């Protein structure tokens, strides 16, 4: 490949960790790998604050290209602030923005942020590589497919570039040789792109599959995935991997065959790892779970999202509560830890639907504060936005994020209690999960301790959901202030008792009270 030397800086903005869990920026790391293949000297800084740290400002001062990645729409204001600060340091560099959180907002951010030069549309692997080549050689940027650019004061929306079909042709995400970055022995990896499902709430199923005619789910080969794991183990001492695919099993026979091949190849390696995946509940059976468990599968995130029929239809899940309960029972029988994707609230939620959701969670002893207090996020351009607007839901936008009021005032009050009153459960949940992760990913896990921590995790969920049900009953009969006061007392008592059990199992030095 013809290479061009120079410097490139890639940044991700800081974000609210009470809303999203922290993880390394695989998208930016993939782009860094592409630029390094082209000869660029690349640095990457994740969760970069404003004002810019000294080392970021110093490196940026001599860059030809600076890119900012936006994973969540709500990060856009912070991303644009980063762009403005960088522009004040490097007036002549090309500043580009991109990422999933920016989908269909490219023209708008260029209009509203004159410091920006371009926005990368959809997947950026090939587009950013071509942008780099032309920036360092003085080429014409208007002819780059997949790039929205500013041209003589006006925004020009470029021709759409199809996504990469052969994911094996891309380099592995770049990981800097920093011994502290992976000091806990954990890394993330992506083995596929897209999703075969049509869930209306999800950016992947809507934005990611709207603009091309390739298969909705595109996957790397099992050989490529195992090769990346081997590199992570050898180069960074990785012992645990979280696969962040929207659906590791892909929704059809191709995904299942790939998973079996992956297990075969992983079993032949001279090392052992543990790993976690995400998938749909209607893809699970005992064979595939036991095969993957034998080579290190320790945790699954399964997308349940709701237990009431109205919301399941609204979300286009194409699964049933019965399938969800069967999947939960199967995972417990096989002995694999799991968590749920669950959207408790949406703009038109009513108390009957919430009651059905809570009964499901209680019956199956599952749930967490993040899920019980989770409200549907509606994104600009999503099909759900027009659906709700036609039904009278009013949205207001603030800094690119859409806000709404619940149609039912009782639901609005209940959401406030769940969000604030049940929050202490988040700390004991996190402490329990950290303890379970430490135990399951060490050399020889203590089986009795693992069982004890899983039992505690279920009991935490049962206590949380029980108090959520009590709140629902109280708020429909009493004043909201009375309900909040009573629930707050009960929450404090239950959380203290649960922390006490965790202390007995773990020892006080290992427990973080949040």
N, C-alpha and C positions, 0 to 999 in steps of 0.2 A: 504494500500500500504506500502511495506517495505521502510523505509526511511533511508537516510544516511546524517549525519550532516556534515557541512563544509561551506565554503564561495564560492560564485560565483559572478562574476562581469560581467554585460552586458553593452556594449557601442555602440553608433551609432556615426559615424564621423560627423564633421561639413560639411556643404555643401553651395553652392552658392545660396543664396535666391533670386537672380535675375533670376535664372533658374527654381527653384521649390519653391512652397509655403511650409512654415513650418507646421508641424503637429507632434503630439506625435507618438512614434514608437510602433504601435500596435503589430507588429510582435515580437519585443523584450519583450513587456509587456506580451504577451501570453506565451513566453518561460520562463519568470520569474515566472509566475504562475505555470507552470509545475515543475520547480525546487523547488519552495516553497512547493509544495505538497510532494516532496521527502525529505524534511527536510533541504534544503539549506538555508543559510542566504544570501539573494540576494540583491544586490544594482544595480540600473540602472541609467546610466547617458546619456542623449540624447545630440546630437550635441557637443560631447566632443572635445575640442581643443587639439592641441599639441603646447607647452609642457602641460603635464597633470596637471590639477588643483590639489592642495594639497590634498583635500579630496578624490579624485579619486586614487591618488598614495598611500595614506595611507591605503585605503581599499584593493586595489589590492595587497599590500605587503603580505597579509595573505590569498590569494585565492587559491583554488585548480583548479578552471576553470575560464577562462576569455573568453567571447565570444564577437565578433564584428559583427554587422549586417550591410549589404550593401543593401540599397533599390534601389539605382541607380548605374549603371555601372561606371559612372564618379566619384563615391565616392571611388572606389577601392584604388587609391593611398593614400588618407587620411586614409582609413581603415588600410592599411598595415603600414603606419607610426605609427598609434596608437599601432598596434601589436608590432612593434619594441621597442617603448617606454615602453610598459608594460613588454616586455621580459627583459629589462634592470633592471626592479624592482623586478620581480618574475621569476628567472631563472628556477624554478622547476614546475611552474603551467602549466596546459594544455591550450594552446591557440587555439581557434577554430573560424572560420569565416563562415558566411553563409548569405543567403538573396537572394531576387529576382534578384538584380543587379549582382549576381555572377554566374548566371545560365550558365552551360557548360564551366566555366572558373576555376573550382575547381583545376584541376591538375596544371594548369598554375600558379595560385597564390602560390601553395605549392612549385612549382619549383623555383619561383622567390623570395619567402620570406622564408628563412630557419628558421626564428623565429617561424613560424606557425607549429602547430602539426597536425591539421586536418581541413577539410572543410566539412560543412554540405550540402548535396545535396537536393534540392527541399524543401519540408516542413520539419521543424525541430522539431515539437512537441514531437514525440516519440523518434526520434534519439537522441536529446540532453538529454532527460531523461535517456536513456540507457547509453549515454556517461558519464553522471554524476555518475551514479551508479558504473560504471567500473573504472572510475578515482579514486574515493574515496576508492574503495576496491582493486585496483591493478589488475583489470580484463583485458582480451584480447580485445583490441579495433578493431582488424582486423575483428572480426566477427559481427560487428554492421552494419546492413543494413542501407544504406543512408549516410554513412560516408566515405569520402575520406581521407586516413591517410598517414602519413609518416612512413615507416617501414624500419629500418636499412639503412637510407639514400635514399631510393627510395619511390616514391609515388604509393600507392596502391588504385585503384579506387574500392570502395565497391559495393556490390550488391544494385540495386535500391530498395528503400522502397516505396510501394504504399502510396498515401496520406491518411489522415484520412477521412473515409467515414461518420462516425457519428460525426458531429461537436458539437452536444450537449454534447458529452462525455468529451469535453475539458473544463478546468476551464476558467472562465472569465479572461481577461487580468488583470494583477496585477496593481493596482493604489496605489502608496504610500500615506500615510495619511498626505499629505503636503497641508495645506490650501491655499498656494500661487499658487500651480500648476494649479488649476482650478478656480482661482479668478474671471475670466470673465464669469463663469457659462457655459462654452462650453467644450465639449469633443467629441472625435471621437469613432466610433464603427464599427466593421465589422460583418455582418450578414450572409455572404456567402463567398465561395472561388471559383475561376474559372469563366469562362464565356462561354456561349453557342455559341458565335459568333466566326468567323474565321478571324478577321481583321489582315492583314499581318503586320501592324506596331506595334502591341501590344504585350508586353511580356506575358500577361496573356493568350491570345488565342493561342500563339505559344509555349513558353516554358512551361507554367503551365499545358497544356493539352497534351503535347507530349508523356509523359512517362507512362501513366496509362490508364486503361480501365474503370474507374469509370465515372459516369455522368460528363459532362464538367462543369456543374454548380452544386455545392454542397451547401446546405443551412442549416442554423440552423432553428429550429422550431420558430414559432412566440412566443411561451411561453418562450423559452430561451432568445430571444431578449428583450422581455418586462421585464423579470426578471433582466437582466443586466441594463436596463434603470432605473428600480426601485432602484437598488443598487447604481447607479451613483447619482440619485436624493437624496437618503437618506444619502449617505456617503460623497458626495462632493458638494451638492447643485447645481447640474447641471440643467440648464434650456434649453439648446440647444444642440442637437446632430447632428454631421455630419456623416452619414453612408457612408463609403468609399468603399463599394462594387463596383466592376466593373460594375455590373448590379443588382440593387436591385430587379427588377421584373423577372429576370431569363430567359427570352426568351421563356417561355412556360406556360401552365396552372398551373403548380405547383407554380411558382412564384407569379402569380396573386392570387391564392387561399391563399397563405401564407400572402400576403400583406393585403388581406381583413380580415383574422384572426388576424393579427397584429393590424389593426385598431380597431377591435372589443375589443381586450384585452386592448389596450392602453386607449380606451374611458372609460373603467371601473375603471381606476386607480384614486386615490384621488389627483393626481397632474396633472399639464399641462406642456407640453414641446413644443418646436418647433424643427423641424428636416429638414435635406436636404438629398437627395438621388441622385444617378446617374443611368441612364437607357438609353435604345435605343429608338429612335423616333418611331419605329413601334410597341411599346408596349403600347403606351398611348391612353387612351380614356377618355371621360368626367366622366364616372362612377368611375373609379379607382382614378382619380385625385381628384374628389370632396370628396370621402370617406376618402382619406388620408389627404386632406386639412382640413377636419373637426376635425382631431385629431392632427394637428400641422404642416403638411407639408408646408414649406415656400419657398423652393428653389429646383430646379432640375438642374443637369448638364446633358445635352443631347449631345450624340456623333454625330455631323453632319459631321465633318472632311473636307468635300469639297462640292462644288456645281457643279464642272465640271465632266462630265462623265468619262473622262480619269482617273482622280485621284480616283474617286469612285471605278472604276474597279480595279485599281492598289491596293487600300487598301482593296479590298474585303468586302466593307461595306454592300452590299446587301440591300441598301436603296436608295431612289431617292430624288432629290431636292424637288419634289412635296410633298413627305412625310414629309420632314423637314419643309417646309413652313406651312403645315397643323398642325404639332405639335406646332410650334411657335404660330400660330394663336389660337390654342386651349388653350395653357398655358396663353396667354394674356386674352382670354375670361373668363377663370376660375379665373384668378387673382393670379396666382402663379409665383413668380419670377424665372428666369432661366438664365443659361449661356450656352455657346456652347463649345464643344470640336471642334477645327478647325485646320487643318494643311494647311497653305497657300502655303508653298514652299516644293518642293521635288527636287532631283537632276536634273530631266529632265523637270522641269516646263518651260512653255513658256508664253509669254505675253497674248496670247488668253485665256489660262486656268486661269491665274490670274485675267483677266478682268471679266470672268464669275463669279469667286469667289466673287470679290468685288461688282459686280452688285447684287448678291444674298444678301450679307450683307447689302448693302444700301437699297434694296427693303424691307428688313425685319427689318431695324433699329437695327441691332445687331452687336456685335464685340467688341473686346478689343485690347489693344496694344499687350498683350501676345499672342493673337490668330492671329492678322494681321501680326505680325512679327515672326510667328512660323514656323520653318523649321523642316522637318522630321528628327527624330533621328533614325539612323540605328544601330542596336545592333549586336555585334558579334554573329554569328550563326543564325541570322534571315533569313527567306526566301528572304527578299528584298535585302539583301547584294549580293547574287549571281545573282539576277535579274538585278541589276544595273551594276554589273561588266561585265555581258555578253553584256551590251549595252554601254560599253566603259567608264563608270564612274570610275574614279580613287579615291581610298580611301587611306588615310594615318592614321595611328594609333598613338596617343599620349596619354600616360598614360591610356591605355585601352579604350579610347574613339575614335570612328571613325569620321574622318572629310572628307569632300568632297567639291569640287568646282562645282558650277552650270554649266551645259553644255552651257547655254545661257548667254553670258556676260552681256546682258541687265538685265536679271533677277538677276544676281549677284549684279549689281549696285543698283537695286531697293530694294533688300533685305537690303543692307547697309543703304539706306535712311529710310526704315521702322524701322529698328532696332535702329538707332541712332536719326534720325530726328523726328520721331513720339513718341519718348520715354516720353516727358513731359506729354502725355496723361495718362501714367500709374499712375502718382501721383493723378490726379483728379479722375480717375476711382476708385482707392483704397479708397480715402476719401469718395466718394459717397457710395461705397459698405459698408464701415464701418458704415456710418451714417444709411444706410438702415438696416443693421444687428442690430444695437442698437435699432432702432425703432421697428422692427418686433419681437424682442425677449424680450422686456420689458413687464411688466404686462398687461397693456391695451394700445396697439399701437394706435397712432393717425392716423386714416384712411386717412385723408387729407394729412398729412405729408408723409405717405407711398406712396400715389399716386404721390405726387410731386417729391419724390426722384426717383421713378421708371421712371417718365417722364424725369427727368434730366439724369438718366442713359442711356435711349434711345437716348437722344440728344447728349450725349458724344460719343456714338457709331456712330451716324450719322455724327458728325463732323470729327471724326477720319477716318471713311471709305471714306468720301468725300475728305479729303486731301490725302488719299492713292490713290484714283482714279486720283486726280490731278497730283500726283507724277508720276504715270504710264504714263499719257499723256505727261507730260513735259519731262521725261527722254528719251522718244522715239523721241523727237523733238529737245532737247537742250543738251548742255553740262551738265554733272552730277553735276559739281560745281555750275552752275547757278541754276539748279533744287533744290539742297540742300539749297542754300541760300534763294531762294524764299519760299520754303516750311517751312524753319525754322522760317521766319518772320510770316507766316500765322499761324503756330502752336502756337507760343507765344501769338498771339492775341486771338485765339480761346480758348486756355487753360485758359488764364486770365479771359475771359468773363465767362467761365463755373465755375471757382472757385468763381467768384463773385456771381453767382446764388446760389451756395452751401452755401456761407457765409450768404446770406440772409435767407436761410431756417434753417441753423444749428446754427448760431452764431459763431463768429471767434474762440472762445475758443475750439470748438470741431473739427475744421478742421485742418488736418495735411497736409502741403504742400509738404511732401515727401522730 
